């Protein structure tokens, strides 16, 4: 049986990883939080924007509790069509020059508040509907797991992006990680892995 213990356990984990996501931006310049750091344009502020949109939708429209303000995807089209188009065009994955860091972080926090209100108000087996899922009839439990999984996935992305920028790693301020050992250690460690990779690669016949 899925009970309130499971609901609170998942909710607590979601709160923790949300905080991790915001910590990944702390101490960085405006350029560094916005700049594309992979070939597909992945960037730290875009991940926050994406997760704000994700929470606003999944804990909002899915349960008939729409996010109470004009979300970034909303336009004059049908709500679902507009949302899916916005996601398909990847407009939720980066910040335009007119969108501030503070504005996107505030949107994420407001999405949290709306999500938390939905989670608190509904039973763990409360029904919802995700029109584009193969099995569209869901429960709050399904959505909690989905959003927690999505957020943890992007926290992993954020960890790698931040490490590329300044070597910071981990889930919260003061995390040990790279700072336990000096840079010389990590250079030797990386070289060891590189040598093993080359040695373990079969030669082409």
N, C-alpha and C positions, 0 to 999 in steps of 0.2 A: 504494500500500500504506500502511495506517495502521500506524505503528511507534511505538517507545518515544520517539522525538523528539517526536512529536505528543502523546503522553500527558504527557510532562514539561512541554511548552509550555503545554498547557491547565491542568495542575495548578498550575503557577507563577502563571498569570493568576488562577486561583481563589484561591490564597493571598493574592495582592495585593488583590483586591477585598474579600475577607473583612476584612482589616485596615482598609480604607477604611470599611466599614460600621460597625465599632466606633468608629473615630475620629469619626464623625459625632455620637456621643453625648457625647464628651468636653467637659467644662466646662459642661454644661447642668444645670439643676435637674431634680429628679424630675418636676415637673409638665411641664416642657417636653419631656422625652423621651417622656412618655405622652400628652400632649394631642392630640386630633384636629385636624389642620391642613388638612383638605380636607372637602368635603361628604360624602364616603364614609367619613370617619373615619381616613384614613391618618395614622400616627404613627410616630415613629422607633423606639421600643422594640418596637412591634408588628412592624415590618419585620425586626428581629433575631430575634424569636420565630418568625416565619414561615419565615425562612431556616434556622433550627435544625431545625424540623420537616421542611422540605424535604430537607435534607441527610441527616437521620437516616433518612428513608424511602427516598430514591432510591439512596443508597449502602449501604442496609441491606437491607430486605425485597426490593427489586428483584433483589438478587443472592443471596438466601438467607442473608444475614448480618445478622440483626435487630439493631437498636440494643440494647445490652445492659442498658438500664434501662427503667423504666416511663416511656415518653414521654407527653407531655401528652394525646395523642389516645386512649390506650389505656383501654379499659373492658372490660366483660364481653361485648361483642359480638364478632362476627367481626372479625379484625384489619383487613382491607381495608375492610369496611363502616364500622367505627368511624373509620378514618382519613378516608375520603371524607366522612362526616357532619361530622366536625370541621372539615374544610376548607370544606364547603358552608355551614356556619353561621358561617364567618369567625372562629372562635374562636382561630385561630392568628395573627390580625392585630392583636391588642391585648393589653395586660397587665392582668389583674385586680388589684384592690387587694391581693390576697394574694400576688401574684407580684412579687418584688423585681427591681430592675434587675440587681443582681449575680447573682441566680439565673438570669435569662434569658441574660445574657452567658455565664455558666458553662455553661449548657446548649448554647449555640451553640459554645463551644470544645470541649466534649465531643463534639458532633456532628462537628466538624472532625476530631477525633482518630479517630473511627470511620470517617469518610469516607476520611481519608488512609490508614488501615490497609487499607481495601478497595481503594483505588486502587493502593497499593503491592503488594498481594497478587495482584491479578488482571492478566491480560494485557489489552491495549487492546481486543482482540476477544472478551473473555470474555462469554458470553451472560447476559442478564437478561430479566426479564418485567415489563412494566407493563400490568396487566390492562385499564385503561380507555383506553389509547392505541389509535388506529385500527390501528396496526401494533405490536402488543404485544411482539413478539420484538425485543429490542434488544441492543446491545453496550455495553461500558463506554464506548466512544467516544461513543455517542449520549447517554449520561447525563452524561458530563463536559461535553459541549457544552450540554446542556439546563440543568444546574445553573449553569454559568458564565453563560449567557445570562440566566437568572432572577436571579442575584445582581447582574449588571451593570444589569439593568433596575431593580432596587430601589435600587441605588446612585444611579441617576439621580433616583429619587424622593427619596431621603435628601438629596441635594445641594440640591434645590429646597426641601425642608422646612427644612433648616438655614439656608439663605440667608434664608428668611422670618423666622427667629428672631433671628439676629444678624449676618447678612451673610457668614458664613463659607462659602467655596466650595472646590472642589478635591478631590483624592484623598488628600492626606496633609498632616500639619502643615507649615507653611511654604510652602504653595502660594500663588502670587502672587494671581491672580484679582482680586477686588474691592479688595484692599489695595494694589495698585500705584498706584491713583488715588484721590483723595479723593471724599467723598460729593457734593460739588458737581459734579464731572465726571459721576458716574453719574446725577444728576438731569437734567443737560443731555442726556446720552445717551438716557435713557429718554424725555424729552420729544420728542426728535427722532424716535424710533421711533413714539411716539404720534401725532405730527403726520402722519407718513408713512402710518400705518394709517388715519387718518381721511380723508386725501386720496385714498387708494387704494380706499376703500370706495364702490362705486357708489351713487348716490342711488336711492331707490325711486320708480318711476314710478307 
